Each structure stands twice: as C-alpha cells, then as structure tokens.
Amino acid sequence: MTRRRHARRVADAVDGPGVALVTGATSGIGLRIAHELVRRGHDVVVVADRDVDETVDALHGRGGARVSGLTVDLTTPAGVETAARHARTLGARTLVLNAGVGVHGPFARTPLRDELRLVDLNVRSVVHLAHVLLPDLLAAGAGRILVTSSVSGEMPAPNFSTYAASKAFLRSFAWSLRGELAGTGVTVTALLPGPTRTPFFEEAQMTRTRVGRLPKPSAASVARRAVAALERGRPEVVTGIQGGVMLAAARVLPQPARAAFHGWFYAPGAR
C-alpha cells in the first residue's frame, strides 16, 4: 500500500474518533487507556508482548468499537516495524506510546540486559514508532499522540536511575515534537502520572519501598484524565496528588536535594 493511500485512510477517519494504537495495553495505565478510548468510540489496536488475546476479548464489542490485538516485542526493531505496519494498514490516527518497564536497585548491581531492555522499550521504541507513523498523520493534517512519561523523570532517582532518565527523555521528546508540529493539525501530549495503583511496583520489585507503599490513585482515573487531555490536544497532564507534590518539589529544589529527596522514596527495603 502506498503512503498516499495510507494517508487517505487516516484522513477518512478525521470526522470520527478513528483508530487508536495503544502500546503496553494489557495492564496498568495502558489497559485502562484502551478501555477509555473504546468507551469514547475509538477502534483500538492493543499492542503488547503478552496477554493480548485476553485484553481484546475483554474490550471487544463495547460501544460498537472494533478491537484488534498484536503480540510483538517492542524491545526489538523488528517488533516495532511489525506494530507500525499494522497501525498503518488500519489507518491509526491516535498513537498512545505507553509501553514501559522499570528496573529498581543500585545501577552497579542490576543486570545489564535489564537496563538495556528498559532503554530499548521506554526510549527507542517510542522514537522508532513515532518516526515511522508520524508522516501519515502529517499528510492527513490530523492526529493525536500521547507519550507516557512520568513525574519520576523530573528528578534524578538513585536506585531507579535508568527509569527516571528514560522518562525525562520522553517528556523532553514530547514537548520538542509538539513544538515542531505546531500548526500541522497533529498534537502531542505528555502524560506525567504520579505513583499509580498498577502491577508496576510488584513487577519492578518495589513493594517495600516508600513509594511502593504510598496510597495511589487508580489507573482508571489516570486514564480518564489522560484521554481527555489527548483528545483536547493539551500539551501535558500530571496525575495524582503525589505527582503534583513531586513536580512542585522538582521546580524549587536544587539538583543535589532533588536527588536525595527522590532517592528517599526509592530506597530498597525502606521501612
């Protein structure tokens, strides 16, 4: 299929919610964003490395939306290209670039393969997908992109260093891309969730940290605010009381104090 035909498919969807691609859509915030998009009338493409069929079954038929799934490993270039081809074939005009993973612990002792996988998923896959899919949105003169960053990206994070750095990259990338796209009809929204009630903290082995034990808003409440901001084309949305507090602290504390403050939340085995 030619790029012109792809662009026409995107343009044809402009009058309705259209097709949304959601990465990392089978758990946590990504899953609830997929639910919220379906509720608002979007057709959704669920992309993840596992549990895709179960998610599609749970979402299928709600509000008349069409839901499809794709099981790929976005830590690999081949996986990203497969997801991009699928999105282009369906004419996706909403991109939720949400897939991510955390690695917790002293950097010198965490497995290198885990750290590099984090960089590949959190950073490289977002850049790769956006670069492949953006030209179609520009050709159509319409599109919405949501990039899931985090309030963790606003401060250095001892014992969570690579994750925080990846989220800092994503916020900067989203704002930079938004500036480049001004006036094109394509908007970019950065999502900065604070600590949220998802499987993330258990998967990252962080349940005994201070941040792991904090009360947290539900992923569904974060998703509602995220999708509302996305559809309105807002530049950024911060969620959760803790998220607002951490962002405010990042704006006033000097860098050494930021690192100490943030590291206190992520200290292993904190009581």
Backbone torsions as a table, in degrees:
resi	resn	phi	psi	omega
1	MET	NA	133.9	-177.1
2	THR	-75.8	160.8	177.8
3	ARG	-61.4	-34.8	179.7
4	ARG	-64.4	-41.4	178.9
5	ARG	-67.4	-37.8	174.6
6	HIS	-58.9	-46.3	-178.0
7	ALA	-62.5	-38.2	178.9
8	ARG	-62.5	-38.4	178.8
9	ARG	-63.7	-39.9	176.9
10	VAL	-64.6	-45.6	-178.1
11	ALA	-63.0	-35.6	-179.9
12	ASP	-62.5	-24.2	-177.1
13	ALA	-90.0	-1.2	-171.9
14	VAL	-60.9	-35.7	-175.8
15	ASP	-75.0	-12.8	178.5
16	GLY	-125.3	179.1	-179.8
17	PRO	-59.4	-36.3	176.4
18	GLY	76.3	-166.6	-174.7
19	VAL	-95.6	133.9	177.6
20	ALA	-117.8	130.0	172.2
21	LEU	-93.0	127.5	179.2
22	VAL	-126.2	115.7	176.4
23	THR	-91.5	152.2	-175.7
24	GLY	62.3	40.9	-166.8
25	ALA	-96.8	10.4	-176.0
26	THR	-105.8	2.2	176.7
27	SER	-158.5	164.1	172.3
28	GLY	58.8	-142.3	-176.5
29	ILE	-63.1	-39.8	-179.7
30	GLY	-60.1	-42.1	178.3
31	LEU	-62.3	-45.1	-178.3
32	ARG	-70.6	-31.2	173.8
33	ILE	-64.0	-41.9	177.3
34	ALA	-59.8	-44.0	177.1
35	HIS	-59.5	-44.6	-176.9
36	GLU	-67.0	-39.1	178.1
37	LEU	-64.7	-41.7	177.0
38	VAL	-62.5	-43.0	179.4
39	ARG	-59.7	-32.0	-179.0
40	ARG	-90.0	7.5	172.6
41	GLY	98.2	3.2	177.8
42	HIS	-76.2	144.0	159.8
43	ASP	-78.2	143.9	-171.5
44	VAL	-129.8	137.2	171.0
45	VAL	-106.2	113.8	-178.6
46	VAL	-88.6	121.6	-179.0
47	VAL	-122.5	125.5	177.3
48	ALA	-165.4	174.5	-179.4
49	ASP	-96.0	-0.3	178.3
50	ARG	-163.5	163.2	173.9
51	ASP	59.9	23.8	-177.0
52	VAL	-69.5	-44.6	-177.2
53	ASP	-60.5	-41.1	179.6
54	GLU	-63.7	-39.0	179.8
55	THR	-68.0	-43.5	178.8
56	VAL	-60.6	-43.9	179.2
57	ASP	-60.5	-39.7	-178.6
58	ALA	-69.2	-30.8	-176.0
59	LEU	-93.0	-22.6	-169.7
60	HIS	-61.1	134.2	173.5
61	GLY	84.6	-8.9	180.0
62	ARG	-70.3	123.5	178.1
63	GLY	63.0	19.1	179.5
64	GLY	78.6	6.1	-178.3
65	ALA	-73.4	148.4	172.9
66	ARG	-97.1	130.1	-177.3
67	VAL	-125.4	130.0	175.5
68	SER	-128.7	162.9	-176.5
69	GLY	-131.7	156.1	178.6
70	LEU	-143.7	122.0	177.5
71	THR	-97.1	109.9	179.6
72	VAL	-143.7	159.1	175.1
73	ASP	-99.4	103.8	-176.5
74	LEU	-75.9	-2.7	174.2
75	THR	-77.5	-6.2	179.8
76	THR	-113.5	145.6	175.9
77	PRO	-58.1	-37.1	179.8
78	ALA	-63.4	-40.1	178.4
79	GLY	-64.2	-41.2	179.1
80	VAL	-64.9	-44.2	-179.9
81	GLU	-62.8	-37.6	177.2
82	THR	-63.1	-45.1	178.4
83	ALA	-62.8	-41.2	-179.5
84	ALA	-64.6	-43.3	178.5
85	ARG	-61.0	-42.3	-179.9
86	HIS	-62.6	-44.9	-179.9
87	ALA	-63.6	-40.5	-179.0
88	ARG	-68.7	-37.8	178.6
89	THR	-61.7	-38.1	-179.4
90	LEU	-85.6	-7.1	179.7
91	GLY	72.5	37.7	-179.4
92	ALA	-60.8	131.3	177.3
93	ARG	-118.6	-4.3	173.0
94	THR	-118.7	125.3	-178.3
95	LEU	-118.1	118.6	174.8
96	VAL	-108.2	101.0	-175.3
97	LEU	-95.3	88.8	-165.4
98	ASN	-118.7	-20.3	-173.0
99	ALA	-58.5	136.0	179.3
100	GLY	-167.1	164.3	180.0
101	VAL	-144.2	156.5	177.2
102	GLY	-117.7	148.5	173.2
103	VAL	-126.0	119.1	-174.0
104	HIS	-110.4	140.5	175.8
105	GLY	129.5	169.4	178.6
106	PRO	-58.5	128.8	-173.7
107	PHE	-55.9	-37.5	-177.6
108	ALA	-66.6	-17.2	-176.9
109	ARG	-113.2	-7.2	177.5
110	THR	-78.7	149.2	-179.8
111	PRO	-63.7	132.6	-179.1
112	LEU	-59.5	-38.7	-178.9
113	ARG	-60.7	-34.6	178.9
114	ASP	-69.7	-40.4	179.3
115	GLU	-65.5	-41.6	-179.4
116	LEU	-70.7	-34.1	175.3
117	ARG	-63.6	-39.4	177.0
118	LEU	-59.6	-47.3	-179.8
119	VAL	-62.3	-42.1	-179.7
120	ASP	-62.9	-42.5	-176.6
121	LEU	-80.0	-51.7	-173.5
122	ASN	-69.8	-33.8	-172.3
123	VAL	-112.1	-61.6	-171.5
124	ARG	-62.3	-42.0	-177.2
125	SER	-64.6	-34.3	178.8
126	VAL	-66.4	-46.9	179.1
127	VAL	-62.2	-44.1	-177.4
128	HIS	-63.5	-50.6	-179.4
129	LEU	-62.0	-45.7	-179.2
130	ALA	-61.2	-40.9	-176.9
131	HIS	-67.2	-37.2	-179.2
132	VAL	-75.2	-39.1	-171.4
133	LEU	-91.5	-23.7	-176.3
134	LEU	-60.5	-39.5	-178.3
135	PRO	-56.2	-34.8	178.6
136	ASP	-67.0	-39.8	177.9
137	LEU	-64.8	-40.9	178.8
138	LEU	-65.4	-39.3	179.1
139	ALA	-64.1	-34.0	179.0
140	ALA	-82.9	-17.6	-177.8
141	GLY	72.1	24.3	-178.8
142	ALA	-159.7	141.0	176.1
143	GLY	168.0	159.0	178.7
144	ARG	-132.4	134.0	177.7
145	ILE	-126.8	130.3	173.8
146	LEU	-115.5	125.8	177.7
147	VAL	-113.0	120.4	-179.6
148	THR	-84.5	104.0	171.6
149	SER	-95.2	-140.5	179.3
150	SER	-173.5	153.0	171.9
151	VAL	-64.1	-20.1	177.1
152	SER	-62.3	-22.7	179.7
153	GLY	-77.4	-4.3	-177.5
154	GLU	-87.2	-10.7	-179.6
155	MET	-144.1	150.7	171.3
156	PRO	-58.1	150.3	-175.8
157	ALA	-135.9	86.2	173.6
158	PRO	-52.4	137.0	-176.1
159	ASN	74.5	3.4	175.2
160	PHE	-148.2	36.3	-163.9
161	SER	-65.3	-46.3	-175.4
162	THR	-70.9	-38.4	178.6
163	TYR	-61.6	-49.8	-179.4
164	ALA	-60.3	-41.3	179.4
165	ALA	-64.2	-39.6	179.9
166	SER	-64.8	-37.9	-179.2
167	LYS	-74.0	-31.2	173.3
168	ALA	-63.4	-42.7	176.4
169	PHE	-57.6	-47.1	-174.5
170	LEU	-64.5	-38.9	178.0
171	ARG	-65.0	-45.1	179.3
172	SER	-62.8	-41.7	179.6
173	PHE	-61.6	-45.5	-178.5
174	ALA	-62.1	-46.4	-179.9
175	TRP	-66.3	-39.8	179.7
176	SER	-64.4	-45.3	-180.0
177	LEU	-64.4	-39.2	177.6
178	ARG	-58.8	-42.8	178.5
179	GLY	-62.3	-40.0	179.2
180	GLU	-65.8	-30.9	-172.4
181	LEU	-95.0	4.2	-179.7
182	ALA	-54.8	128.9	177.7
183	GLY	86.5	-0.2	-177.4
184	THR	-92.6	-13.3	-173.0
185	GLY	91.7	-4.9	178.3
186	VAL	-108.1	127.4	-179.5
187	THR	-115.2	154.9	177.3
188	VAL	-126.2	129.8	179.7
189	THR	-119.7	130.0	175.4
190	ALA	-95.0	127.7	175.0
191	LEU	-100.1	121.7	178.4
192	LEU	-117.3	82.3	177.7
193	PRO	-75.3	142.0	165.9
194	GLY	-79.5	-172.7	177.1
195	PRO	-52.9	130.9	-173.2
196	THR	-130.5	148.6	-178.1
197	ARG	-77.1	93.1	179.8
198	THR	-143.5	173.8	175.6
199	PRO	-70.1	-2.5	-173.3
200	PHE	-55.1	-46.4	-173.2
201	PHE	-69.8	-32.5	175.3
202	GLU	-71.4	-43.4	179.9
203	GLU	-63.6	-34.5	179.3
204	ALA	-88.0	5.8	179.7
205	GLN	56.8	50.9	-176.7
206	MET	-122.1	16.6	-175.9
207	THR	-67.5	-22.5	-179.2
208	ARG	-93.9	-0.9	176.6
209	THR	-80.2	164.7	178.2
210	ARG	-62.2	-42.3	-179.7
211	VAL	-67.0	-32.1	178.7
212	GLY	-67.5	-26.3	-177.6
213	ARG	-95.6	-4.2	179.4
214	LEU	-65.2	147.2	168.0
215	PRO	-64.8	142.6	-172.4
216	LYS	-136.7	148.4	172.6
217	PRO	-70.8	160.7	-179.7
218	SER	-74.6	155.7	175.1
219	ALA	-63.2	-32.0	-179.9
220	ALA	-63.7	-40.6	179.9
221	SER	-68.3	-37.2	176.1
222	VAL	-64.0	-42.9	-178.3
223	ALA	-63.3	-40.4	179.4
224	ARG	-59.7	-45.4	179.8
225	ARG	-68.4	-37.6	-179.1
226	ALA	-64.2	-46.8	-177.3
227	VAL	-70.0	-36.7	175.9
228	ALA	-60.2	-44.1	179.0
229	ALA	-66.1	-40.7	178.7
230	LEU	-59.8	-49.0	-176.4
231	GLU	-68.3	-28.6	177.6
232	ARG	-84.3	-6.6	-179.6
233	GLY	72.2	26.6	179.7
234	ARG	-70.6	152.8	-176.8
235	PRO	-73.2	-32.4	-172.3
236	GLU	-160.4	149.0	173.8
237	VAL	-139.5	130.4	177.6
238	VAL	-110.3	133.9	-175.8
239	THR	-121.7	150.7	176.1
240	GLY	86.1	143.4	177.7
241	ILE	-61.1	-44.6	179.4
242	GLN	-61.6	-36.7	178.4
243	GLY	-61.8	-43.0	178.4
244	GLY	-64.7	-40.1	179.0
245	VAL	-64.5	-44.6	-178.6
246	MET	-66.0	-37.6	178.7
247	LEU	-67.5	-40.3	177.8
248	ALA	-63.6	-41.3	178.7
249	ALA	-63.4	-38.0	-179.5
250	ALA	-64.0	-26.5	-176.8
251	ARG	-81.3	-20.7	-174.2
252	VAL	-114.0	-23.3	-176.1
253	LEU	-83.3	143.3	171.7
254	PRO	-68.3	162.0	-172.2
255	GLN	-56.1	-45.8	178.5
256	PRO	-60.5	-38.1	178.9
257	ALA	-69.7	-35.1	176.2
258	ARG	-60.0	-47.3	-178.3
259	ALA	-62.2	-43.2	-179.7
260	ALA	-66.5	-43.7	179.9
261	PHE	-61.9	-48.4	-177.6
262	HIS	-69.4	-41.5	179.5
263	GLY	-61.5	-31.2	178.2
264	TRP	-58.8	-36.5	-179.8
265	PHE	-70.8	-28.6	-172.4
266	TYR	-104.5	5.7	-178.4
267	ALA	-58.6	130.4	-179.2
268	PRO	-63.2	138.2	174.2
269	GLY	64.7	24.4	-178.5
270	ALA	-64.4	143.7	-179.3
271	ARG	-109.5	NA	NA
